[in-house]
């Protein structure tokens, strides 16, 4: 750690490339907590978006027409409006319509903080995509497979749990991974409502340290590295889950 | 006229081919409700509900601000009043999206062709550039373009100013370029290799094979995802407001400030912005789905 800081200082002396995140304790902690916030936002939003996707895909097969319409409306509405507008709509619009609560100091505070709103809107945005993905995955499982499971005496739920879902997950993994990568990239929009994630932290750092170009390149590389690691891990997972002769896991 | 009609009833005049009587026109049916209507009603209901909630007075106004909000405009009237102004901003968004798409597609095709180049270093560097710009968040690329591109160029003593919106177009064109490049590579790879072999056996040089045989077939495969990308980039243009380009969301914030910055105006105003984008992007996505179904080429 100390050596890294020394190297950062030497680099600044020698070349003028000012990497404050290497030797400045404060900037470093800001940057690292920014990375963690981005990862945190992604993971929590991913969790909720998958739940929205599963519940939505299940509700889409409901016999009640109104439920199906509501789900379809939700999907088209969230897929066809800008995510930034959604975030603003929730954070500024809905937040003001909700009742206020008293926080620990007895101050009037909004019901949800900006981080929570970011998670809510990102989950809804990604969830709208996940519903479609899961539905197509479940539809891709042949009817005959389900019938065979029933013939073997599986209950309806058992057949879903042991036969349909494992196959469906493998079918929709590529699309799901794609959506996850998108979600990670979309977390940068939380910048607009002052969530201290990676972009926000970097902006603070380059405003303080006056090293816009350097920090910009660092930021870009960090995001590319984050996404790269994610893509690599997801591809490895996809490959390990692939059933020979089923789905297009490896394909061309 | 009526004589002729009667004549035709006579067995001798009856034509050999049996003509079916003209099919009766069915009366126009009432339009069946589908998702489209539901969504429309939901959207309208959201705006109306938002305005209704917002209109409900929650507290008696303080004396100081009483003059300002003596007759507070309802959210609906605010939107109607400012709609032309906001829609002008929306048109600016569309202009940015079209320009970015054109620029990005042009360079994306070049980059995509670079990815199938026979020269190793061109192939590798094109691949790297594609992956790099595909994996970076759009907002970060936009920041990159806004801060790293100088605000004016001087070429041969002539100073060319680069306004903010032009830099924004470049910022959006970068991810479009990378995505188009990847689309093109995928489309080329999905073509049966027999196409290349056949072209070769007909003595087509490589350039001609690509121009006259491969690319025309790729257009069909690329069109649906390309339109999808366009819809995405249109929705992304609102990011330009974060870096200070005066597009629709910037104007929305200005309108909100001009109307006294009342908190209850947020939902209707941003709802209106969302509705505009929805009205523009949703037909595109419908069309994309239809094209996808029609072009569902087996590979």
Interface residues (C-beta under 8 A of the other chain):
Chain A: X69 X70 X72 X73 X76 X77 X79 X80 X81 X82 X83 X84 X85 X86 X88 X89 X92 X93 X94 X96 X97 X181 X184 X185 X186 X187 X188 X189 X191 X192 X199 X203 X212 X213 X216 X219 X220 X223 X224 X227 X228 X231 X252
Chain B: X35 X38 X39 X42 X43 X50 X53 X54 X131 X132 X135 X136 X137 X138 X139 X140 X141 X143 X144 X147 X148 X189 X190 X231 X235 X236 X237 X238 X239 X241 X242 X249 X263 X264 X266 X267 X268 X269 X270 X271 X273 X274 X275 X277 X278 X281 X282 X285
